[in-house]
Structure formats: structure tokens, C-alpha cells
Amino acid sequence: MPPKLSVIIPTKNEEGAVAGIIEDCRRVLEGVDHEIIVVDASEDNTASEAVRARAKLVKQIGNGGVGEALVQGFYWARGDYIVFLDGDGTYDPLDIPKVVEPLLKDEADFVNGNRFANMEKDAMPFTNMIGNHFLSWVGNVMFQTTIKDSQSGMKGFRRDLLTRIGLLERGFPVVSELIAEASKVNLRIAEVGITYRRRVGKSKLKPTSAGPKILWASLRMLRDYDPLVLFMGIGLTLIVIGFIAAWPVMLEYMAEGTFRFMGRALIALFCWLSGMLSIFTGIIMDALNYSVKRIEAHAKQSSS
């Protein structure tokens, strides 16, 4: 029989932390039918430490990041419920029951861990904290969620979620993609407070590159899920910019009947045309999206 719970730990050069995390997971899950899977892409002794701690080891295939590791971990997971957490010691395995509880009580299908509920001092640089809040706000606006910490590396969900979503991100944006996919298929999403600690060893996350990648991935997901919102927003923004650029031109014409600000006039015209084109693109893509969804729904009804 498959285990009740699968715990997935992606690692890369975490030999100083991984054994302790596995032992803590095993201790807190004593009496629970579970498995612990370490998906490793390390160049140090992390794999040996994981095996010594009696975890199931999966050597990560490919050069991708945590997204690739999680997808491979999901493939090997056999539990009815899946929880994942980073292997750098920042997440406390004692919080696993908090994440799993709403799933077991059938109160949620997807649970996000909120690190800001109990964060140790200096566990997260101030710039990272600002970036996390901004990305969470952007995600909430885009995908109609109320998540406080979308970039959290500790999440849990029912296994059947994997049959209803598709994950394309290979790097850290996968944590946003999971929430977006869960929202897309109308799953019940809950959030619980967890502890966030100072990491063991050197951080491999580069905020200056990770932040823009996550934001760009979110825009791509919005393009796929709700193109009308994305392109309508871009179009209206361009039209407003056009009016701002054209305002001195209009004032001059009304006051003196002349056109001297030709550069502004051309910029305004370009913004207006681009804005209208963006809005029409959103309408067309939204219509195509609706047609595809109807075809998918009809195919599901026919197969059932």
C-alpha cells in the first residue's frame, strides 16, 4: 500500500543541513505512514548524508533548479498527500502537521506556508522581504488569491492535484506556478503560519535575478490563464500614457491653435495605437481561450 504522506526535499550542496532535516521529519511524523524523498543536485556529500539518514534518494536529472527537482520528486512520490520544504534548514519540519491538517480535515486542497507569521530575526534580508511582499501582491491581483507569502518553499496538497495541472517552470518560479495552477482549477487554497529560520550554509538564491524571473513567469501564466486581463491592463496603461504625453499638445492647440510639440504628439499617437492593438489582442486571445475550454469540457463529458 502507498504511504499516506510524501515529504519532498530538494537539495543542492546542503550536506550540513539535510541529515538533521530528515531526522526532524522522521521524528515529527512518527506513527504516520510516510516517505521522505530527497531530490539532489549536489556536488558535495549531500547525497551520502541523505542516504545515511535513511531517506529515499533521487538524483536530479537536468540542469534546472528547484522547479525541476520538485517535478521529479512529484513523479516518485506515492503518498496520498504531498508536502515539500527546502533542504537548507530554513523551514522547520515541526510545521509539517500544520500544513497537512487542513488537507486531512478536507478543509483545503492546497496549503501554503506563510513564513512571515513566525520569522526569526535576520532570517530574510530586508530587500528580499520587500520583494516577497510585492510578488505576493502581484500574484494575488493576477490570480484572484489572498496569499500572504506566495514565494514560500513549504507547501502541501492532495496528490490528485498533479493530474489536473501542468508545471512548466524549471526554476524558483514554480512556487508561484503551483498557486496559479491551483487557482486556475478552482481548488480550495488555505494558508497557515510556519517558522522561518536562518539558513545553514550559503544561500544560492540571487534576488536580483530571481525576482524578475518570477515576475516574468507570473505574466506568462496570466497570459495563458486570463489574457484579457493582461492585455486590457497593458492597453489601458498605454492609452493613459498617451493622454499624459498629449496633454501639452492639446493645451497649446486650444490656446494658440498651433502644433509645436510634434514629438509628444507622435509618442501619444504611438501609445494610443499600441494600446488599442493590445486590447484587441486580449479580446481575441480570450475568445480563443474560451473556445479551448469548451472543447476540453466537451471532451471530458464525452469520455465520462
C-alpha positions as CSV (number, residue, x, y, z in Angstrom):
1,M,0.0,0.0,0.0
2,P,1.3,3.5,-0.8
3,P,2.2,5.8,2.2
4,K,-0.2,8.4,3.5
5,L,2.2,11.2,3.2
6,S,5.2,12.0,0.9
7,V,7.7,14.6,2.1
8,I,9.9,16.0,-0.8
9,I,13.2,17.8,0.0
10,P,15.0,19.4,-3.0
11,T,18.7,19.9,-2.2
12,K,21.9,21.3,-3.7
13,N,25.0,21.3,-1.7
14,E,23.3,21.1,1.7
15,E,25.5,18.4,3.4
16,G,25.5,20.4,6.6
17,A,21.7,20.6,7.0
18,V,20.0,17.7,5.2
19,A,20.5,14.9,7.7
20,G,19.1,17.0,10.6
21,I,16.0,17.9,8.5
22,I,15.4,14.3,7.6
23,E,15.7,13.2,11.3
24,D,13.3,16.0,12.3
25,C,10.8,15.0,9.7
26,R,11.0,11.4,10.8
27,R,10.6,12.4,14.5
28,V,7.5,14.6,13.9
29,L,5.9,12.0,11.6
30,E,6.4,9.1,14.0
31,G,3.4,6.9,13.8
32,V,2.4,8.3,10.4
33,D,2.8,6.2,7.3
34,H,5.2,8.4,5.3
35,E,8.2,8.5,3.0
36,I,10.9,11.1,2.7
37,I,12.3,11.8,-0.7
38,V,15.5,13.9,-1.3
39,V,15.9,15.1,-4.8
40,D,19.6,16.0,-5.0
41,A,21.7,18.1,-7.5
42,S,24.7,18.5,-5.3
43,E,28.4,18.4,-5.8
44,D,29.2,17.7,-2.2
45,N,28.3,14.9,0.2
46,T,24.6,15.8,0.5
47,A,23.5,12.5,-1.2
48,S,25.6,10.4,1.2
49,E,24.1,12.3,4.2
50,A,20.6,11.8,2.9
51,V,21.1,8.0,2.4
52,R,22.8,7.8,5.8
53,A,19.6,9.4,7.3
54,R,17.5,6.7,5.5
55,A,15.8,8.9,3.0
56,K,14.8,7.8,-0.5
57,L,17.4,9.5,-2.8
58,V,16.5,10.7,-6.3
59,K,19.4,12.2,-8.3
60,Q,18.1,15.2,-10.1
61,I,18.2,14.9,-13.9
62,G,19.0,18.0,-15.9
63,N,20.4,21.4,-15.1
64,G,17.2,23.1,-13.9
65,G,16.6,24.5,-10.5
66,V,14.1,23.8,-7.7
67,G,11.2,23.5,-10.2
68,E,12.9,20.6,-12.0
69,A,13.7,19.0,-8.6
70,L,10.1,19.2,-7.4
71,V,8.6,17.8,-10.6
72,Q,10.9,14.8,-10.4
73,G,10.1,14.4,-6.7
74,F,6.4,14.5,-7.5
75,Y,6.9,11.7,-10.1
76,W,8.4,9.4,-7.5
77,A,6.1,10.4,-4.6
78,R,3.5,7.7,-3.8
79,G,1.6,9.4,-0.9
80,D,-2.0,10.5,-0.9
81,Y,-0.7,13.9,0.3
82,I,2.5,15.7,-0.7
83,V,4.5,18.3,1.3
84,F,7.7,19.8,0.2
85,L,10.2,22.0,2.0
86,D,13.7,23.3,1.2
87,G,16.8,21.4,2.4
88,D,18.7,24.4,3.7
89,G,17.4,24.4,7.3
90,T,15.2,27.5,6.9
91,Y,11.9,25.5,7.3
92,D,11.0,23.6,10.4
93,P,9.8,20.1,9.9
94,L,7.7,20.5,13.1
95,D,5.4,22.6,10.9
96,I,4.5,19.7,8.6
97,P,1.4,18.8,10.7
98,K,0.2,22.4,10.4
99,V,0.4,22.2,6.6
100,V,-1.2,18.7,6.4
101,E,-4.0,19.3,8.9
102,P,-6.3,21.3,6.5
103,L,-5.9,18.6,3.9
104,L,-6.7,15.7,6.3
105,K,-9.7,17.6,7.6
106,D,-10.9,18.2,4.0
107,E,-10.9,21.9,4.6
108,A,-8.5,22.6,1.7
109,D,-6.9,21.0,-1.4
110,F,-3.8,23.1,-1.4
111,V,-2.0,24.7,1.6
112,N,0.7,27.4,1.6
113,G,3.1,28.0,4.4
114,N,3.3,31.7,5.5
115,R,6.9,32.4,6.7
116,F,6.0,35.9,7.9
117,A,3.9,34.5,10.7
118,N,7.0,33.4,12.7
119,M,10.2,34.6,11.1
120,E,13.5,34.6,13.0
121,K,15.5,37.8,13.2
122,D,17.8,38.2,10.1
123,A,16.4,35.1,8.5
124,M,15.4,37.1,5.4
125,P,17.2,40.2,4.2
126,F,15.0,43.3,4.1
127,T,15.2,43.6,0.3
128,N,14.1,40.0,-0.1
129,M,11.2,40.7,2.3
130,I,10.1,43.7,0.2
131,G,10.4,41.6,-3.0
132,N,8.4,38.8,-1.5
133,H,5.5,41.0,-0.4
134,F,5.5,42.7,-3.9
135,L,5.4,39.3,-5.7
136,S,2.7,38.0,-3.4
137,W,0.6,41.1,-4.1
138,V,1.2,40.8,-7.9
139,G,0.2,37.1,-7.7
140,N,-3.0,37.9,-5.8
141,V,-4.0,40.6,-8.3
142,M,-3.3,38.3,-11.2
143,F,-4.8,35.1,-9.9
144,Q,-7.6,36.3,-7.5
145,T,-5.9,34.8,-4.4
146,T,-5.3,36.1,-0.9
147,I,-1.9,34.6,-0.3
148,K,0.5,36.5,2.1
149,D,3.7,34.6,1.1
150,S,3.5,33.2,-2.4
151,Q,7.2,32.6,-2.6
152,S,7.2,30.2,0.4
153,G,9.2,27.0,-0.2
154,M,6.9,24.9,2.0
155,K,3.6,23.8,0.6
156,G,1.2,20.8,0.7
157,F,-1.5,19.5,-1.5
158,R,-3.6,16.4,-2.3
159,R,-1.9,14.1,-4.7
160,D,-4.7,14.2,-7.3
161,L,-3.8,17.9,-7.9
162,L,-1.0,16.6,-10.1
163,T,-3.5,15.1,-12.5
164,R,-5.2,18.4,-13.0
165,I,-2.3,20.8,-13.5
166,G,0.8,21.2,-15.7
167,L,4.1,22.6,-14.4
168,L,6.4,24.2,-16.9
169,E,8.8,26.3,-14.7
170,R,12.2,24.7,-14.1
171,G,13.4,27.2,-11.5
172,F,12.1,29.0,-8.4
173,P,9.0,30.5,-10.2
174,V,7.5,27.0,-9.8
175,V,6.2,28.0,-6.3
176,S,4.1,30.8,-7.9
177,E,3.1,28.5,-10.7
178,L,1.7,25.9,-8.2
179,I,-0.6,28.6,-6.6
180,A,-1.6,29.9,-10.1
181,E,-2.5,26.4,-11.3
182,A,-4.4,25.6,-8.1
183,S,-6.4,28.8,-8.5
184,K,-7.0,28.0,-12.2
185,V,-8.7,24.7,-11.4
186,N,-10.7,26.3,-8.6
187,L,-9.1,24.4,-5.7
188,R,-9.7,25.4,-2.1
189,I,-6.5,27.2,-1.1
190,A,-5.5,27.7,2.6
191,E,-2.5,29.3,4.2
192,V,-1.0,28.5,7.6
193,G,1.7,30.2,9.6
194,I,5.1,28.5,9.7
195,T,8.5,29.2,11.2
196,Y,11.3,30.6,9.0
197,R,14.9,30.3,10.3
198,R,18.3,31.4,9.3
199,R,19.7,29.0,6.7
200,V,22.6,26.6,7.2
201,G,25.4,27.5,4.7
202,K,25.5,30.0,1.9
203,S,22.3,31.0,0.0
204,K,22.2,30.1,-3.7
205,L,19.2,32.4,-4.4
206,K,20.1,35.6,-6.2
207,P,17.2,38.1,-5.6
208,T,18.3,40.4,-8.4
209,S,17.8,37.7,-11.0
210,A,15.1,35.5,-9.2
211,G,12.7,38.4,-8.7
212,P,12.4,39.4,-12.3
213,K,12.2,35.8,-13.4
214,I,9.3,35.2,-11.0
215,L,7.5,38.3,-12.2
216,W,8.0,37.4,-15.8
217,A,6.8,33.9,-15.2
218,S,3.7,35.3,-13.5
219,L,2.9,37.5,-16.5
220,R,3.3,34.5,-18.8
221,M,0.9,32.5,-16.7
222,L,-1.6,35.3,-16.7
223,R,-1.3,35.4,-20.5
224,D,-2.2,31.8,-20.6
225,Y,-5.0,31.8,-18.0
226,D,-6.6,35.2,-18.4
227,P,-5.2,37.1,-21.5
228,L,-8.0,39.7,-21.5
229,V,-7.0,41.0,-18.0
230,L,-3.3,41.2,-19.0
231,F,-3.7,42.8,-22.4
232,M,-6.5,45.0,-21.3
233,G,-4.3,46.3,-18.5
234,I,-1.4,46.9,-20.8
235,G,-3.7,48.6,-23.4
236,L,-5.3,51.0,-20.9
237,T,-2.0,51.9,-19.4
238,L,-0.6,52.8,-22.8
239,I,-3.7,54.9,-23.6
240,V,-3.3,56.8,-20.3
241,I,0.4,57.4,-21.0
242,G,-0.7,58.7,-24.4
243,F,-3.1,61.2,-22.9
244,I,-0.4,62.4,-20.5
245,A,2.1,62.9,-23.4
246,A,-0.6,64.6,-25.5
247,W,-1.8,67.0,-22.8
248,P,0.6,69.8,-23.5
249,V,-0.1,69.4,-27.2
250,M,-3.9,69.8,-26.7
251,L,-3.4,72.8,-24.4
252,E,-1.2,74.5,-26.9
253,Y,-3.7,73.9,-29.7
254,M,-6.6,75.2,-27.7
255,A,-4.7,78.3,-26.5
256,E,-2.8,79.2,-29.7
257,G,-4.1,77.0,-32.5
258,T,-0.6,75.7,-33.3
259,F,1.3,72.4,-33.0
260,R,4.9,72.8,-31.8
261,F,5.2,69.6,-29.7
262,M,5.3,67.2,-32.6
263,G,7.5,64.7,-30.7
264,R,4.9,64.4,-27.9
265,A,2.1,64.1,-30.5
266,L,3.9,61.2,-32.2
267,I,4.5,59.5,-28.8
268,A,0.9,59.9,-27.9
269,L,-0.3,58.5,-31.2
270,F,2.0,55.5,-30.9
271,C,0.8,54.8,-27.3
272,W,-2.9,55.1,-28.4
273,L,-2.4,52.7,-31.4
274,S,-0.4,50.3,-29.3
275,G,-3.0,50.4,-26.5
276,M,-5.9,49.7,-28.9
277,L,-3.9,46.8,-30.5
278,S,-3.2,45.3,-27.1
279,I,-6.9,45.5,-26.1
280,F,-8.0,43.8,-29.4
281,T,-5.3,41.1,-28.9
282,G,-6.7,40.4,-25.4
283,I,-10.2,40.1,-26.7
284,I,-9.1,37.7,-29.5
285,M,-7.0,35.5,-27.2
286,D,-9.7,35.4,-24.6
287,A,-12.2,34.2,-27.2
288,L,-9.7,31.5,-28.3
289,N,-9.2,30.6,-24.6
290,Y,-12.9,30.2,-24.1
291,S,-13.2,28.0,-27.2
292,V,-10.4,25.7,-26.0
293,K,-12.0,25.4,-22.6
294,R,-15.4,24.5,-24.1
295,I,-13.6,21.8,-26.3
296,E,-11.8,20.4,-23.2
297,A,-15.1,20.3,-21.2
298,H,-16.9,18.6,-24.1
299,A,-14.1,16.0,-24.4
300,K,-14.3,15.3,-20.6
301,Q,-18.0,14.8,-20.8
302,S,-17.7,12.5,-23.8
303,S,-15.0,10.4,-22.1
304,S,-17.1,10.1,-18.9
